[in-house]
Amino acid sequence: MTAVLGIDAAWTAKEPSGVALVEDTAKGRWRCLGVAPSYGQFVALAAGTPVNWSAQPTGGCPNLPMLLRAAFTLLGGRQVDVIAVDMPIVTPGNTIIGRRPADTAISKAFGGRGCSTHSPTAARPGSVATLLVAQGAQAGYSLATTPGPAARPVPLPALIEVYPHTALLSLMSANYRVPYKVSRARHYWPNLSAAQRKVQLVGTWHQIAGALAHTIASATVPIPPAAAAKMMTMESLKRYEDALDALVCAWVGIQYVAGACTP
């Protein structure tokens, strides 16, 4: 059986990062063993403490050894095979100082569909990315940048960088960037009220969760219903976006295992 750890990694140590763990169970079917909107809550989940979705998630630097130990527990004593991370990363010994060829290539391929990439800098993600890659390499997860022979078998274990916006185009069969980011709600729907934007967001999140359910079972992100979302702050809604992003990262990891990803 194969396991994938999806991480929606914040580009700074101040913001929380979503985490999701999935494993394959049968032909083409996977199940979620745990999903949380922060590193600390994922680790606590492995220790038997359910995620408190009403609590404010805390930030922190990546701690892959801690996350992998938690995943080992949730997997019943098995190791993770793929770590799929939504954050610009580079191979050990290199440093991100600005926009990379990969960022330009993605923007060229998907910019017309609204999925250009942000430009990383030496400060963002900076040391956060360097630390994560170093921890991954020490644990035996080399950064994969090319497919295996004839796309299969792919190199395992592996650390891969993923981009949820382009992944959602495939997952949702969408022609244009899926509007699901809390920080972009005003841009998506400039003529709607704040309450109406929240309704639109959670509606999109439910659609994403439904699409993920075709591949990943038991992924329990308790997305608020529209009536409740109207009364919530955007900050309190962000944790559900982060958890969904982690699941999308895991979904890309599943495609990587299947040899269906293009580097």
N, C-alpha and C positions, 0 to 999 in steps of 0.2 A: 504494500500500500504506500501511496505517495502523499506527502503533506506539504502544504504551501502556507507560508506566513506572509500576509499582506500588511504593509506598513504605510500609512499616509503620513509621512514624516514631515513635521514642521521644519521650516528653514532656519528657525532660531530655537534656542533652548527655552524661551519664554512661553511659547505656545504649545498646547497639547497635541499629541499625535495619535491618530486612530490605529488600532491593531485588529487583525482578523486572522484566525487559524482555520484552515479547511483541510480535509483529507478525502481521498477517493474511497468509495465504498463498493462500486460495481461499475459496469460498463458505462462510461460517460457520466456517472453520477458522483457527486461530491456532497459532503455535509460540513456544516460549520460547527466547530467544536468550541468556539468562543469569539466574541467580538466586543470591543470596548473602545471608548473615545479617548483613552489615554494609556500611556505605558503602565502607570501605577495601577489603574483599574484592571488592565489585562492580567498583570501579575497577581493581583488580589483574587481575580476570578479563578486562576489556577490553584489558589490556596483555599478555595471554597467560598469566597465572598462574592455574591452576585453583584453585577454592575448596578450602582445606584444612579440611574439616568437623571435624577433631579439634582444631583450634586455637581458642582462646578469642576470639570476636569482640570488637572494641574499640568503644567509644562514640565520640561526637563530634557536633558541631553539624552541621546540614544544610549541604551545599555543593552546591546544585543545578547551578551552572556545571560543577563537576567531574563530577557524575553525568551531566549531559547530554552532556558531551564523551565520556565512556565509552560512553554509549548510541549516540552518533553513530558511534563506531568499530565497535561491535557490529552496527549497522545498515548498515554498508558505505557510510557517507557520507550517511545520511538523518537527518532530525530526528524527535524524538519529537512525537507529536500530542497526547497526553493524559498528564498526570501525575496519578495517583490516589493520594491520601495519606490514611492512617488517622491523623488527628490533628485536633483542633479548630482551625480557621483562620478568619480573617475578612478582609474586603476591606482593601486598603491604607488607612492613615489611621485605622483603627479598632483597638481593643484589647480583648482578652478580659479581663474582670474577674470573671466568674462564669458561672453557668449561662445559656445562651442560649435564645431561643425554639425554635431547631432541636432542642436537646437535650430540651426539654420535649415537643415534638411527637413526636419519635421514641419517647420513653418512654411517652407516651400511646398511641401506635399499637402498640408492640411490648412494653410492659412485661408484659402478660399472658402473653407467650410467653418471658419471662425475659431480654429484651433491652433493658432500660433502659440509659441511658448514664451514664457517670461525669460528674461536674460539673467542668468546667475551672475554673482559677483564674488570677489574674494571674501566679502563679509557675509553674504547670504547665498548658499548655505555655509560656505567657508569651513570653519573647524568642525561644524556639526557633521558635514558630509565626510570629511577626512576621518573623523572618529568612527563613524558608522562603517566605512569601508575597512579600516584597520581592524575593528572588532570582528567584522565578517571574515576577513582573511585569517585572523588568528583562530577562528572557530572552524576553518576549513571551507568557507564559502567564497570562492573566487568570483570576481565580477565577470559575468558572461557578456561578451560583446558580439559574438558570432554564433551562428547555429552549428549543430553537430553535422556529421556527414549526411548529406541528403536530408537535412533538417531533423533527422531522427537517427539515433537517439541523441537528445540534447545533453550537454554537459551537466552532470549532477554530482554532488550538491552545487548549488549556484546562487549567486546574488545577482539580481537583475534590476535595472532601472525601468520604471514604467510611467506612462502618462495617461491618467484616467480620462482626460477629455477626448483623446483620439480613440481610446478603448470604448468609450460610450457610444461613439458613432457606430461601431460594429455591434455592440451589445444591444443597442436600442434600434438598430437599422435606421439611424437618423441621417438626414442629409446635411444638417448643420449642428453646430455646437449645442449640446443639451444644456438648457438654462437651470442649473441646480445649485450654484454657488451663492451662499448667503451674502458675501461681500459685493456681489454683482447684481443683487435683486433690483436696486433702483435703476441700474442700466438696462436690465432686461425689460422691466415694465415701468417706464417713467411716468405713464399716465394713470397708474393705479395708486391707491392709498397704501400706507404701510401694512395695514391689516390684509389687504387684498394680495399684496406681494407675498406675504407669509403663506397664504392659502395656495398661491401658485407654486411656491417652493415645495411645500409638503406634498402637493399633488404630483410634482415631478419625482420627488423622492419615492413615493409609493410606486410609481411606474418603474423606476430603476430597481427597486426591491423585487418587483414582480418579474422583471427580466432576469435578474440574478437567480431567482428561484427556479428557473428552468435548468440551471446547472448546479446550483448550490442549495441544498436543503438545510432546514433548521437554522437559517440565519435570522436571528431574532433582534432586529433593531426596532425598538418600539416607537416608530415615527408617530408624532402626535396627529390626531385628527384635525381637520381644518378648524373646527370651532375652538379647540384648545390652542392651536398655533396662533390664532389671532391675538390671544392674550399674552403670548410669550414674547420676550425680547429676542432680537436677532442673535445676541450673544448666547442665549440659552438654547437656541435652535442649532447653533453651529456644531454642537457635539454630535448630532445625528448625521450631519453632512460628513464629518470626519470619519465616523464609523462606516458609512456607506462607501466612502472613498477607499477605506481599508479593504472592504469586500471587493471593490472593483479591482484593486491591486491584486488581490488573491485570485480573482477571475482571470486576470492577465497571466498570472503564474500558472494557472491551469492550462491556458492556451500554450504557454511556453513548454510545459511538460508534453503536450500533444504534438509539439513541433510545428505549431501554427502561428508563430510569431516571426516577424521580419525585423532584424536588428537595424 
